[in-house]
Amino acid sequence: MESLGVAIIGCGAIHNVHVDAIKNNGMGRILWFVDTQEERAKASAQKHGGQWHTDYHRVFEDPNVDVVHICTPHYLHAQMAIDAVNAGKHAFVEKPVATNLEMAKMMAEAAKKNNRMITICFQNRYNPTSVRAKEILNSGELGKIIGIKGLVTWYRDSDYYTSSDWRGRFDTEGGGVLINQSIHTLDLIQWLVEDVVEYIQGNVSTRVLKDVIEVEDTADATLYFKNGARGIFYATNCYTDNSPVEIEIHLEKGKLRICDDKLIKIQDGKFEVLVDETCETSPYKSYWGMSHDTLIREFYENLIRGNNRDIIPVEEGMISLQILDGIYKSSSTGNKIKIN
């Protein structure tokens, strides 16, 4: 099997998930680890093999690098991905796609111009619960979607923000609970409904850590889809624990509920567990999901087969940013905002 040369940019906690996925799929050779903190880049290279550097531009000069994994703070995603495709590399980018729509559009243009892929890491689309729910929705067996809700109630303390020089600031994080903790849930909501959000009424606030952060720690929204479905969304970092994310889909003939690693069908007063992932184990945080491996494997298979269809292109990553932007605008004006 063909093996692709890989560089990983950013050696924080999440990059370990990417390393394991690359090793598991057997289609990539990690050639470089890059981090502005020399000790982190060096430690990763020593642990996993490969070379290290503090300047990603130098690494992009290596003709043996085919793929770049971008695992850096949010504000660095866009420019690094643009530089990668301009250098002839494909890019796999951790969420969010960028901190604003303007930079995301530049990423999409660069990918198209250079005929390279920029795939966004919305790995929770590949969770077995998500995949099975999508199959049922597409089959039509429960009828049309009437409504959908998503709930994210997590805990982040002041140390989480003060231990980093980029979290908690709009210019570097791009927002708070919306763009960091709950963006996966917003992505799943629009992906499952498979229709565009036309209007948004939303609100954001900072309730617990006003003296520490400038971004929101709580947000809620009502989402109005073009097909007539309505969604409700609530996210907060103000809870005292990281509770399981909950998504519920209300259909004409029943409901589907994703919660606590299970997919449950509710119909005629009966509850049926369709998928149960609780027996699966992972060394990583449960709320990251367990599907980085699946998504990264498909990404590499696509490249090796010469398939030019990007599985989660920048344009799809932009949808959640549009929703975020709508929530912020609605909150600041007090009005329902049209986004499509």
N, C-alpha and C positions, 0 to 999 in steps of 0.2 A: 504493500500500500504506500502511496506517495506520502511524504512527510513535508510539512510546511514549516519554514523558519518563523519563529515567534519572538516578539519582544513584549514584555509586560512593563507598562509605565505606571508607576505608583505601587509602592510596596507596603501599603497599610493592610488592615485586617481582611478586606474583601479579596485581595489579590490571591490569598491562599486558596480560595474557592476556585478561582480560575486556573491556578496551577494544577490542582487535583483533577479538574475536568479535562485539561489538555493532556495530562498524563494518562487518564483513563481512556480517552478516545484513541490514543495511539497515532493520531494524524498530525501532530505538531511536535517540533523540537524547540524548546525554549532556549534561545541563544543569548538573550539579554534581559537583565532586570535593571530598571531605571527608577531612581528616586532622587529628589534634591537633597535628601538626608543620606549622605554617603554610607553611614553605618547600616541603614535599612537595606539599601541596594546590595551592599556587600554581603550582608547576612543571608539574604535570599539566594544570591548566587552561590554562596558556599553551601547552603542547605540543599539546593535543588540542582546545582550544576549550571554552567553558563557563565557569561561575563556580566559585568556590572558597569554602570555609568551614572553620572548625575545630570547629563545633558542629553535629552531625547533627540535633539537635532542631529547629534553625531551618530546616534544609533540608526536614525532613518537613512543615513548614508550607506549603511551596510546592504549590499545587494542581495544578501542571503535572507534578509528579513522579508517575509511575505505578509505577515499578519501582525497587527499591533493591538494589544488589549489595553484599554485606557481605564485605569482604576484610580483615578486621581480625584481631588475635590471638584465639585460641580463646575466652578467657574473656569476650569482648565479644559473641560471636555471638548468644547467646540473647536478651539484653535488647534488643539493637538490632533483632533480627527481630521481637520482640514489639512494640516501639515502632513499627516500620514498619507492621505490619498494623493496629495500633490507630489509626494515622494514615490508614488506607485504602489503603496501598501493598501491592504484592506484593514478596516478598523472595526473592532468590537468594543462598544462603549457602554460602561456602566450607566445606569439611570442617574439623573435625568439626561435627556439628549443634550440639553444646554440650559443655561439659566434664563434665556429669553428667546422669543420667537425669531427675532432678527438674526441671531447667531445660528439658530437651527436652520433657517432658510439658506444661509451661506454654506452650511455643511451639506445640505441636499444638493446645492448647485455644484459644489466641489466634487462630490461623489459622481454626479452625472457627467461632469466635464472630463474627469479622469477615468471613467468607466471602472470605478472601484466601489466596493460595498462598504457602507457604514451601517452596521447592525447595532440596534439598541437593546440593551439587556433587560427586557421585561420577561424574565424567566418564569414568573408565576403563571403566564399563559400556558406553560408546559406542565404545570402541576396536574396529576391525574384527575383531581377534582374539577379543575378548569376544563380540561380536555373533554371529559365525559359530559359536563354540563353543556358545553358548546355543541356536542353531537346531538344531545336531546333537543336543544333549541332549534338546531338546523333541521331535525327530522320533523318538527311540527307536531309531535305526538301530544304535547300539552297545550297546543294552540299558540296564539300570539302573545307576546310579552305586553303586559299591562303596566307593570312597574318594577323597579329594582331599587334596592337599598344597599349601602355599604357603610360599615361601621369600623372605625379604627380607634381603639382606646388604649393608649400606651403611656409609658412613663419615661421622661427624660429629666435628669436633675441638672443642677448648675455645673457640676463637674463635667458632664457630657459636653457642654459648650466651652467652658474655660480651658479644657484640656486641648482644645483645637483652636487654631488661629483663623479658621474660615467658617466654622459653624456659627449660626446665630446672627449673621450679617447678610443683608440683601445683596450686596455687591459680590459676595463670594459664594454664598449658599443658594441665592436666588429666591429665598423664602424660608419658611419654617416647616411646620408639620405637613403642609400641602406638598411641597416639592421633594421633601426628604423621606418622611415616614409613610405617607399615604398615597404617593403617586402610583404605586403598583395597583392599589385598589381602584383609583380613578381610571387607570388604564383598563383593568378588567371589566369595570362597569360598562365602558363604551364598547369594548371588544365583544362582550357577551350580547349586548343589545344589537350590535352590528348596525348601528345607525348613528347619524350625527346629532350632536346636541345643538339645538337651535337657539334656546334661551337659557339663561342662568339667573337665579336669584340667590345671592350668597352673602356670607358674613365671615369676617376673620377678627380675631382679637388675641391679645396676649394677657393671660390671666394670672400666671404664677411667677414667671421669671422676667418681669418687666425691667428689673434692675440689672439683668444679665444679658438679655437678647433684645434685638430690635425687630425680629421676625415674629410671626404669629405662632402660638402654641395650640390654638383651637380654631376650627373652621367648620362651617356647615353650609350646605347648598341644596337647592332644589333644581333639578336638571330636567329640561323639557326637550324631548327628542322629536325630530321631524315626523316620525311615524306615529306620534301620539302617546308613546310611552312616557312615563314620568319617573324620575329617580330622586331619591333623597340620599344625602351623604353627610356623615359626621366624622370628624377626626380630631383627636386631642392628644397632647403629650402630658396632660395634667392628671391622668389617673395615677394610681399608686402601684400599678403592675402593668406588664405587657400582656394584655388579654388577646385571645385569638381574634383575628380579623373575621368579620361576618359579612357575607354577601347573600342576600335573598332575592330571588326572582319570582315575581308574581305573574302567573300566566292564566289564560282562560280556563284551563282544566286542572290547575294545581299550582304547586310551588316547588322551586328548587332552592335548597339552602346549603351554602358552603360555610362551614365553621369547624374549627378544631380538627382540621385535617380530614374532614368527612364531607361527602356530598349526600344530602338527604332529599328524597322525593316525598312530597306531601300531597296526597290525592285521596279524595273521598274520606277524609278523616284518618287515613292510614299513613304511617311514617315508614319509609323503606330506605335503608342505608345502601346506596349504590356504589360508593367508593369509600374505603377506609384506609388512610395512609398512616394511622397511628402506630402501626407495627414497624414502619421504616425508621431507621436511625440515621442521624447525621451529626458530625462533630461541630457543625456550625449552628448559628442562631436560627431557631425554628422559623422566625418571621421572615427570614430571607427566602424561605421555601427550599425545596430540595431539587430544583430543576435547572440549575445552572448547567449541570452536566449534560442534560438532554438538549438544551438550547445550543450550547457550545458545540456539541457533537454534530447537530444538524448544520450549524454554520460552517464547520470544517468540511462536512460531506458536500455541501453546496459548492464550496470553492474547488475541491478536488475533482468533482464531476463537471466543472465548468459551467454550472448553472448560474446564470446571471440574475435570477430572481432573488432579491434580498428578502429574507424571511420577516424581519422587523426593521424596515428602512426608516430613515430619519423622518419621513413624512408621517409615519405612524407614531413615532415618538413625539411629534409636534402636537398631536391631538390632545394629550394630557396637558401640555403647556397652554393650549388655547383655553381649556377648561379652567385651569388655574388663573389665567389672565382674566377670564370672565368673572370668577369669584372675587378677585381683588377689586375689579372695577365696580362690580355690583355693591360690594361692601363700602367702597369709598363714596358712592353716589346714593346708595339706598334704593336703587332702581333695578328692575329686571333688565338684563343685558342681552342683546342679540349678538351671537357670535358666528352664526352661519346663515 
